[in-house]
Amino acid sequence: MPSLRPIAAGPDAVVIAAPAKLNLFLEILGKRPDGYHELETLMLGIDLFDTLEVKSIPEPQLRLECEPVSLSNGPDNLVIKAAEALRRQVNRPDLGASIRLTKRIPTQAGLAGGSSDAAATLVALNHLWKLNLPKADLALAAAAVGSDVAFFLDLPAGWCTGRGEIVQPEPLARRLHFVIVCPPIGLGTADVYRRLTVPASPLSGEAVRQALRNGDLEALGRALHNRLQEPAFALSPPVQDLVRQLTDLRPAGGLMSGSGSACFALCRDRDDAQRVAAAIRVRLSQGAFSSTRVLVVQSLAHDDAS
């Protein structure tokens, strides 16, 4: 499982890095009977990480400590949900763990930090609890926790369908470079979906998949697509302005990730990413979003190890 590799930190403890993701393509096909939306999305792992320190304990408890402390450490946190799902799957309520989560991926940004944390928890506990479950079984637990969780078991790139939990790994011809802009405002996924109009004729993702496989940056930039942009822009016009400002700098392409509020520029190489980042920082320093985070990142690769 590339990039989700626990590193031993003692006889009963591991450290594991949980990467963020970007959506290079996201189309909505329709509403499902279970209330979710049927979708198709191309997701890509990037080198922006949360860190989890996970320790097996003899008591049948699940303890979570978070940094920052403003994060919930209760049963609503996807880390706890993942650990609970794994215990249920193997019918082992006696298993326990103590977990410390250090959060660096912005929340309510469309970068799936919570889902990645959940996947990392599954991988770490599968190792520490000596369950030896294959990836297919971990994917079942992942699907029970959230729609994006299973993707992080198949890094670095995946074509995800269903409600997002069905993952087909995608080949990645080259590393990709991005500038991510994370405004100080978040967007709730449910709020964005409530304003969504399902298209009568969904856009095909074949062009974006082929461009990714070929490593054709200009074609990839032209094929970027996110059906959730329009409702997100209606909720938060400043997010629309951020995408416009990024694309004005003429990278290969620009888009909002997931349900927002993070936006990104697809750049031609590392130097191009540094150019775009410097320019957008100057622009943002003069506006209302001076506290916006600007990050230069790259895609993960098949042989990466956390």
N, C-alpha and C positions, 0 to 999 in steps of 0.2 A: 504494500500500500504506500506509494510514493508520498513523501512529505508528512505523513502522519506516523512517525516512528518514535516510540517512547525511548528515552535515554535513561538508563539506570541512575538512580540517585540514592542508592542504598539497597539493602536486601529486599525491602518491601515498598519501594518508592520509585517513581519515575517522573521525569519532566518531559512535557510534550508541547510542541508549538502548534497553534491552530491558525491557519491562514485565512485571510479574507478572500472574497471572490468578486469578480465583475461579470455582469451580463453583457455579452457582446450582441446578443439577439434575444428578444423576448416577445413572443406573440401569444395572444389569447385565442383559443379555438372555440370556447363555449363554456356555459355553466353546467356543472355536474350535479347529479341528484343529491350528492352528499354536501352540497353547499360550496365546495371548492370550484375553482376554474380549471378547465383542461387547458394545458399550455405546452408550448415548445420553447426551449431556451438553450442558448449556448453559454455555458459558464466556464470561467477561467480562474484558477487559483493564482494569487499574487503574493509577493513577499512582504506583506503587512500582517503581523502576527499578534494574537493573544498568547499567553503562556499559562499552562496548567501544571501545578505540582500536585501529584496524586500519590497517596499512600494508602495501602491496605491496612485496615485495623481489625482487631479481633471482635470488636463489638458490632452488632448488626445495625449500625447507624450510618447515615450519610451526612457528613458535615462539609459545609462550604464556607470559605472565607473569600471575600472579594476585595480587590483593589481597583478602583476606588470603593470605599465603603458605602457609597450611595447606591450601589447596585444591590438588588435583592439577592439574598442568599437562601431564600425559602423554596418551597416546592414549585413555584412558578418559574424558577430559573431553569433553562434548558439543560444545564449540567446535571442538576438533580433529577430532572425528568429522564435524561438518558440513563443515568445510573439505575433509577427505578425500573425503567423498561428492560434493561439488561438483566436485573435480578428476576423480574417476572418471567422473562423468556427462558431462563434456565431453572426457574423454580427454586431459587436459593435466597430466601429472605434473610438468611443468617449472615450474608456477606456484608462487609462494611468498608467504608472508605472516608478518608479525610482529604479534601481538595482545596487548593488555593488557586484562585483565578486572578491573574493580572491582566487587566483589560486595556488594550491599545487600539483595537478596532472601534471606530465610532459606532454608536448605537443609532437606530432609526435612520440609517444611511443607505440601506440597500446593499450592504457589503456582507451580510449573513454572518456576522461575528458570533452571534448566539448559536446558530446552527453548526458552525465550525467547532465551537467549544463543545457542543454535544457530541459531535463525531469523534473529537479527540478524547473525550471521556470514555466513549465506547471502546476505542482502541486501547487506551491505557488500562482500563479495568479488565478487558479481555485478557491482557497480558498479566496484570498483577493477580487477578483471581484465578489464573491458570485454567481458563475455560476452553482455550484453543478453538474458539468458534471460527469457522471460515467466513470470508467476507460476505458471502450471500446471507448468512445468518445475522451478521452485524447489520446488514442493509435492512433486514426486517425490523430490527429494533430501531434503526434510524428512521424508517418510514413512520413508525408509531410516535416518534417524538416531533417531527416536523418535516415539511415538504423539501427543504433544501439540504437536510442533514446527510442523506445518502451520497450526494455529490462528493462530499469531502473524503469519502472512502475510495474514490476513483480519480484522484488528482493526476495531472494538472488541469485537464480540460474534459468537458463532458457535454453531450447533447442530452438534455433532460426533458422527459415527457410525463404524461399523466398529470398529476398536480405538482410535478417536479421531482418525484421520488424514484422514477424509472430512469436509470442513467446508462448511457452508452458512451464509453470513453472515446475521446476524439484525439487523433494524432496532432501533434504540435510541431510544425516544421522549424520554428525558430522562436527564440525568446522575444517577447513583445514588451515594449516600454510605454509607460503611461504616466500622466499627471492626474492625480485625483484631487478634487476640490471638495472639501467637506464643510458646508456652512454650519453655523452654530444652531440652526433650526433642524429639527427632525421631522420626518413624515411617517405617520402610522400606516402600515400596510392595509389595514381594513378600511381606513378613510380613503385611500387611493382607489382601492377596488370598488368601493361604493359609487364612485364617480366614473367608473369605466363603462364604455360602450363597446360591447363585443362586436368585432367587425363582421360584416356579411361575407367578405372574402378575405380570409386570413392570408398574410404574407408568407411565402415559402422561405424557409431558412437554408435552402440548398446553396445559395450564392455565398452566404457568410461561412458556411461549413467548408465549401471548396476553397475559399480564399484563405481560411485558417490552415487548411491542409497544405496549400501551395506556398504559404508564407508570403502571400501577395498583399503588402500593407495597403496599397492604394485601393485595391478591390475590397479589402476588409473594411477599410474606412467608409467606403461607399455603401457597404451592406449592413452597417450597424443599424439596429432598429430596436425600439422599446415601445410597445403598445401602451405601457403605463405612463409614459411621459406626459401625454396630453392631460389626463386627469390630475397628475401631480403638479403640472404647471398651473392648472386652474386653482388648485389648493394653495400653491405657493409661487406666485409670479417671480420672486427673486431667484428661485431655482432655474426657471426658464432663462433668466438673464445670465446666470452663471454658464449654462450651456452655450448661449450665444457668445459670451465673451471668450470662452475657450475656442470655439470654432472660428471666431474672428482672427485668432492667432495662427490659423492655417496649419494645424496638425493634420495627420492622415484622416482623422475623424473625431467626432465628439458625441457624447451620449450621457444620459442619466443611467445609473446602475439600479436594477431592480425597481423597487417602489420608491427609491430616493431616500434621502435628499442628496447623496453624493453624486457628483458628476465627474466625468473623466475625459481626457484627451488621449487618443491613440497616437503615439509619436513614432517617428521613423527610426530613431535610434536613441541612445542615451543622451547624446549631445542635444538632439532636438527636444527631448524631454526637459533637459535643464534650461533650454531657451524658453520653452512654453511656461515652465514653472516660474522663472524669474519675471517674465512679463506679466503673468496673471497676479503674482504677488504685488507688483507695483500697482496694477489696476485696483486690486481689492483694498490696498492700504489707503486709497483715496475715497472709498465708499462706505456704505453702512455695515458691510461685512468684514471689517478689519480683523476680526478674530477668527476668520475662516482658516481652516487648516489646508495647506497645500502640500501634497506628498508626491515624491517621485518614486515610482515602484516599477517592478518588472514581473513578468509572468514566472510561475514556477516551471520547472522542467521535469521530465519523466524520471531523471536520476537524482533529483534533489533529495536531500535528507534534512529533516528539521534538526 
